[in-house]
């Protein structure tokens, strides 16, 4: 996937880890000097740009090997020398340049290993962490910022929402937060599915089975009732398959779909009423998760305009008609045939998406659009973007399908609204919050207010669910195991929240540094924490560039582990003078980084747990 954050020519204008920045700047000078000596032009040396060199840097597995490492293999062909010789020559040049943030540079075969001067490094980081400046430091220069629509959360009305729906909501929101943190203007959009066969089935069941039997519309738990009604409708339809009722049912359902399309009739009125129940439920879910949207698109509002657009392009000769159906042959691009109107004249999901794409770019300031939709829709979006491109929409090239894999049960079975094979989302919320209270918070009853206990349980539950969804890359399936996600140790959201609360507790008990922030970092654990904090914003930028919140999740976990190693090895209470002040400053910086990183994932950071 191409980056959504401009990276070229942005090195000096964006936040960078000072140590890695110093390495890259010095390394580039050394590399170009070596190229000149070998009679090679700069343009012929691959990976010689500052951003390229930064991407080549890795972190050694042990701090004994340094804080950064660079492979010299990419330069071997251009410089006509073996990697070990290039590494040795570069090390000699870098030592002569003597950058203040670098204590030494070693060679190991074809690698350069860089060791930080932690005294100078601490001073360089001081300005960034004082007064919370690190959290507001620019990640891209203003000229590289864009206006980007991020569309996520597309649950269907009249269906139950389960834990599987969370992945799209949580992933999309984290991507939007990251892009905003990188300096972009972000439009957060949702596109609920409020048309389709599943709705017609539900309305069919109500009109043909439920109301005739004396059933009434409920006064409470309406969205849950709708989801259960859809399951009953689907089961009833299947039970009639192969019987004379099957043809009759199809005719009734077709009539319902026509009413919805024509926006007239008793089924249309019932659809409007019940649809609002689903929308209200969605708003409750989003409010609980702390998610909000700038614009709500709906499938129904795109229905008629999209069909009209396709008919107009058919008249112009763009689309072709075959046996009453209208579409386009995309086989030259190995994308098969894309149908946009069925033989009955109704559109499909891709038809409405064509109109949605047009609407997103009605604002001329919008430069890009990100669709957060599961991986099973890969062909759908390939066909959509190619069709839009052929129609002359330049926006197609600026649209990205950010796909993700399914969320499954502990046994690996995908969650399904039709099967209802798992707790409905808000039932799951109540179950998890009750478990958090019972396992972790009941001991504070009488010390904390009941409201504090309730709110902390809510925060921890959100942290468990969101982090569990975001810590893995999008292309990896997730098996949801509630007990594992709620653990206070290991790679979990509650663990990260606990580390933040621990930082806040230390500062509350020990006070803040008596002087302006100053990092001494003499002990290995202090140095490790300082270096991990210094790299954090580079990781945030990379996550925004690659639309991968998992990078932030991993970086946060690294900070949490480094803090705990520091806390266990470097006492604060018994420390004195500059050492005590430095350690308190590290705790402050760790707390600020944990809070900011959790916020980028949409996770609240409690002050106590």
N, C-alpha and C positions, 0 to 999 in steps of 0.2 A: 504494500500500500504506500502511495506517495505521501510525503509529509504534508500536514496542514499548517505547519509553521515554517515560514521562510527561514532558512538557516545560512545561506551563503551571504557573505559580506556583513554578517551580523555579530561577529565574534566580539569585537571591542565594545559593542553597544548593549550587550545583554549581561545578565548576571552569570558569572562563572565562578567556580571554586577557585580562589586565588592561587592555590598551589598548582592545580592542573593548568590554570591559565598561564602561570609562570613557566611551567614545563613546556607547554605548546609554543609559547612565544620564543623561548630560547632554542627549543628544538628546531623550529622552523628556520631560524637564522643559521644554525649549525648545518642543517640539511642542505640549504641552498648554497652555503659556502662550500660544502663537500661536492655538490653537483657542479658548481663553477670550476672547482679545482679539477674535476674529471672531464670538463668540457661538455657538460650536459646542460641544456637549457631548462629553466624552471618548469616550463609547460610540459616537458617530457618526463618529469618526476611524478609518478602517481601518488595520490594521498598526501600531497605536500601542503595543501591548504590547512589553515588553522582548524577549521571545523572537521576536516578529514583526519587530521592528526589527533584531535580530541576523541574522535570516534574509535581510533585504534588503541587508545589507552585503556588498560584494564587494571584491576586491583589484584595484587598478588594474594595467594591464599594465606600467607602469614606476613605480619608486619615486619618480621626479621628480614624479609626480602624487599622491603620498601613499601611505599604507599601507592606507587603506580608503576606500571610496566609497559614497554612498547616493543612489539615485534618489528624487526627490520627486514623481514622477508619481502614486503611489498616493494622495497626499493632496490632489490638485488639486480633485476633485469636492467633498469635504467642506469644504475651506477656501475654496472658490469663488475660487481664484486660480491663475494659470498656474504651472507648476513652477519656472521661473527666479525668479519673485517669491518663492515659498515658500522656495527654496534661499537666497536673499539674506537673507530675514527670519530664517530659522533660524540662518544663519551669524552674524548680528549678535547674536542671543540667546546662542549658544554662546560667542562671544568674551567676552561680559559675564560668563558663568559661570566662565570661565577654568579649566577642568580641568587639573590639573598634568601629566597624561600627554599632553596635546595641545599641540603647539608652535604650530600654526595650522590654520585651516580655510579652504579656498578654495571658490569656486563655479565651475562650468563648465556653463553652460546650466541644465538642471534637475537638476544633480548637486551634491552636497557632497563635497569631497575633504578627508580628514583626514590630517594629518601628525603623526607621533609625536614626543614629547619623549624622545629615546633615553636621556638621562641618567636621567630618572625611570623610564622603562620598564625599563631595566636593573636598577634597584633593586627594582622590583616583581617582576621575574622571579627575582631572586636567592634569595628565600626558597623559591621553588618548586623550584629546581634544587639547592639545598644538601642534601646528605645523601640524594639520591634522592627528595625529597618529590614531585616532579612525577609520578613513576611511580605513586605511591599516592594522589594527590589524588582525592577523590571526583568522579565524573562525574554522579551523580544523588544527590539527598538520600535518606536511608534510607527515608522514608515512601513514596517512589516506586518502591522496589525490588519485584521480583516473583519468583516461582518459575516458570521457563519450561522446558518440555521442547523440546529441539532434536533432531529425528530426521534423521539423514543416514547415508549409506553403506548402500545397499540392494542390494549385488551378489547375483546369483543363484549358488547353489551349483551344482556340476557344469558351470560355464562358466569360460572363461578371463577373467582380469581384464587390462585393457589401459589405456593412458594416458587413455582417455575416462572411465574410472571415477574417475579422480583428481579431476575437477572437483567431483563431489558430495561426496567425502570432504573435500577441502581447503576448499571453500566452507562446508560445514556446520561444520567445526571452527573456522574463523575467525569465523563468526557466533557460535558458542558462546563463544569466547574474548572477543569484543567485548562480548557481553551480560554476561559475568562481570566484565569490567573496568569496565563501567558500574555495577556494584553489584548485579546480579541473582544469585539462586541458580539455577544452570543444571543441568539433568539432561540429559546427553548420551546419546542413545539410537541404536541401530542396529537395522535391521529387514531382515536378509537373506532373500531369497526361496528357501526350501527346499522348495517344492512347485511343481507345475505341469507342463505338457506337456513342457517341455524336459527335465525330469528323467525323466519316463516314457519319453521317446524314448531317453535315454541308457541306462536300465536295459533297455529293449527290445533295444537293439543288443547289449548285453553278453550277455543271455540267449539271444537268437535268432541272433546272428552270431559274437560274439567267443568265448564259452566253448565252443560246439559245435566251433569250429575249433581248440581246444586252447589258447586264450588264458588267461593267468593275471593275477591282480591284481598290480600293480607293488609293489616294495619302496621305491622312492624316486621323487621328482618326481611324486607322486601327483596333486596338483591340476592340474599341467600336462597330465598324461595324461588326466585327466577332461575337461578343456577340449577336447582333441583328439578324445576319444571322442565328445563331443557333436557336434562338427562332422561326424565320420564318420556318426553316427546320422542327423543331419539330411539329409546327402547320400543316405544309403541310403533313407530315407523318400521323398525326392523321386524317386529312381530308380524306385521301385515305384509311383509315382502313375500311374493309368490302366491298371494291370495287375491280374490277379486277386489279387495279393499285397496290394493296397492295403486291401481289406476285412478281410483276415486280420490285417494289421498294426494296423488301428484297433481290432479286437477285443482283441488282446493288450495294446495300450497302455491301453485302457479298463479291462482287468482289473488292470493294474499300478496305475493311479490308484485303483481301488477298494481294493486291498491297502494302499496308503499311507493312504487315508482310514480304513480299518478298523484300521490299526496292527497288522497281522498277516500273516504269510506270508514266504516266502523273499525276495521283492522288497523287502518292508519292511525285512528284516534287512540286505540289501545296501544299501538307501538309507541306513540309519543309519550303516553303516560308511563309505560313500563321502562322505556329508554331512560327517562329522567331518574328512575330508581337506580339504574346502573351508574349513571353519571354521578349521582350523589354518593354512591358507594366508592367510586373511583376517587372522588375528591377527599373522602374520609381517609382512604389509603394513602394518598399523596400527602395529606396534611400530617398524618402519623409519621411518615418517612421524612418529612421536611422538604418535600419536593414541590416545586411550583412551576407553572408554565406561562409563557408570555402569550401563547396563542393556542387555541384548540381548533384544529381542523376536524371535520367529520367526513366519513365515507359518503354519507347521504348528501351532503352539500356539494360534493364533487360528482355526483351521479349524472344528472342531466347535462351539465356543461361538458363533461368528458365525452358523453355519447354524441353530443352536437359537434364537438371538435373532430371526432373521428369521421362523422358523416361528411363534414365539410372537406376534410382531407381526402376522403374517398371520391368526392365529386371532382377534386383537383387531380385525381389519378395517383395519389400517393399510396393509399391502401388499395388492396384488391379484394374482390368479393368472390366467394366460392360456396355454392350450395346455400346461399343466404348468409353465411358467416363472413365477417370482414376482418382482415388482418394483413400481415406483411411477412414476406419470406426473408428470414435472416440467415438462411443456410450458408450464404457466402462467408459469413462470420462464425459459422459453426454454432449458431444459436437457434436453429430450427425455425418453425413457423410460429409467430406470435399472433394469437387471436385477440382482437380488441372489441368486436361485437359478435354476440351469438346470433344464430339464425332467427331468434325471436326479437332481435333488435336491442336486447339489453347488453349493457357493458359488463366487463369482468373487473377483477381487482386491479389488473394492470391498466385498464382504461381509466379508472379513477386516479391511479397514481400518476398518469400522464397529466391530468388536470392539476393534481397536487403539486407536481414539479413546477408547472407554470406559475401557480399561485405563490410558491415560495420565493420566486425571483421577480415578483411584481415590484418589490422594493429594489430599485437599481443599486442601492448600497450593498445588497447581499452579494457576496462573492462566491460562497460555497454552501453546500448542503450535505449534511451527514445523516444517513438513514441507519438507525440502530435496529436491526431486524435479524431474526435467527438465520443460521447458515442454510437452512432448507430452502430459503428464498433466493439463493444465489443466481439461478438461471432467470428468475423473475426480474431481478434488477439489471442483469446483463442485457436482457431484451428491452427493458424500459429505457435504459440509458442509450443503447444503440438506436432505438427507434426515435427517441427525442433528438439525438444527434443528426440523424438522417432527415428529420423534419426541419432542421435548421435552428435548433435551440442550442446556443453555445453553452447554456447552463448545464447541459448533460455532462460535459467534460469536467464540470466543477462539482459533480455529485459523487458521493462515496457511499458504498454499502459497507457499513461496519457490522460484520456478522459475528454471531456467537453461537456456541453449541448449547445443547439442551441441559436442563436441570432434572436430575433423576432421583428416584427413591434410593434408599440405602442399598437396595438390590440391583440398581442400575436400570430400572424401568422408568421411562420418561413420565413426568406428571402430566395429567390430562384432565381438562374440565369435563370431558364426556365421561371418563371413567371415575372421576372424583376419587382418585387413588391417593388420597392424602388430605390432611386438614385444610379446610378453606383458610384463606390468608389471615383474616382477622381472628379466626379460631386459633390458628397457630400462634398469632401474637399473644393472645391471652394465655395460652398454654406455656409459652416460653417465659413470659413475664412472671407467671406464678412459680415456675421452676427457679428463676433467678432469685426471687424473694425467699423461697424455701431453702435454697442451697447456700446463698451468700448474704442476704440482707436481713433475715429474720432476727439475727443476733443483735442488730442495732435497734430493734424495736424498743422504744422508751428513750433511747438516746437521740434518734432521728425522728422527725415528724413523719406521720403516715404518708403525707404528700411527698416528702423527700424520698422515702422508700419506694413509693409508686413510680415517681419520675425517674429515679436511678434504674429501676428494673426496666422501664421503657427504653432508656438510653442504652443499657447494656444489650437488650434484645436487638435494637436497631444496629448496634455495633457488630453483634454476632452475625446477623443476616447480611448486612452490607459487606463486611470484610470477607465473609465466606464466599460471596459472589465475585468479589473484585481481586482477591489475592491470586487467582489463577488466570492465565491468559484466555482471551476470548475463544480461541480454537480448541479449548479443552472442555470436555464434558464435566459436569459437577454432580457428585452424589451427595445428597443432603442427609447429614447425620446430626440431628439436633444436639445430642449430648456432646459431640466433639466440638461443634461450633461454639458452645457455651463455656468451654473450659477457660480457666484463668491462667493457664500456662500454654506454651506452644505458640503456633502460628495462628492466632485467633484474634478477632476484634476485641473481646473482653480483656485479653492480655495486654493489648496496646493501650486500651483505656485505663487499665490498672496501672501501667507504667506512668502514664500522664498524672493520674491521681497520686501516685507515689512521689513524683517530682513536686507536686503542689504541697503534699504533706511535709516533705523535707523543708521546703521554703517557709512553710507556716511555722514549723517548729524551730528551725535554725536561723530564720531571718534571711535577709538578702545580703549580698556582698556590701561591705562597708565602704568600698570605693567604686569608682567606675569600673565596668566590666573589664577584666584582665585575665587572660588565659595563660597560666604558667606551663602546665602540662609536662611535668617531669616524669611521671610514671607511665608505663606502657598503656595502662587502661585509660588514663587521661588523654593520652595522645590518640588512642584508637577512637574514643568518643568524639574528640575534637575533629578528627579527620572525617568521621562518619557524618557529623553535623555539617561540615564544610561542603560535602558532596551533595547534600540533600537537594538543593535547588537545581543543580545540573540534572538530577534524576527527574525532577518535576518538569523541566523543559523537554527532556527526552520523552517523557510520558505524554506530554501535549503534542509533540511532533508526531509520535507514532500512534496516538489515540489508544494508549495502553495504560489504564489506571493501575494495572498489576505492578508496573514499575514503581509507582509511588508506594503501593502496599509493601513491596519487598524492601524499599528504602526505609520505610517506617519500622519494619520489623528489625532491620539492621540497627537503627537508632535505639530501639528498645533493648535489644540484646547488648549493645555497647554500653548503654546506661547501666544496666544491671551488673555487668562486669565491673564497671567503674565504681558503682555504689558499694559492691561487696569488697573491693580491694582498696578503696581510697576513703578512709573515714573522714567525716566532716566535723563531727562534734568535737573531736580531740585535736583537730588541726588548728594551726595558728597562723596569724599574719597573712602574707600573700597567698600561702597555700590554701588556707581556709577560704579566702575571698575568691580565688581562682576556682575552687571546687564548687562553691555556691554559684559562681557565674556559669559554670558548665551545667549545673542543674537548671538554672534559669533558661539557658539556651536550649537544653533538651526539652523542657516543658513547652517552650514556645514552638519548637519544631514539631513535637508530637501533636500539639493542638492544631497547628496549621496543616500538617499532613492529614490528620483525621478529617479536618474540615474539607480538604480537597476531595476526599472520598465520600463526603456527605455524612460523616459520622460525628456525633457530638462527643466532646471530651469532658467527662465529669471531673470535678475537683476532688471528689472523694468516692471511694468504693469500699 
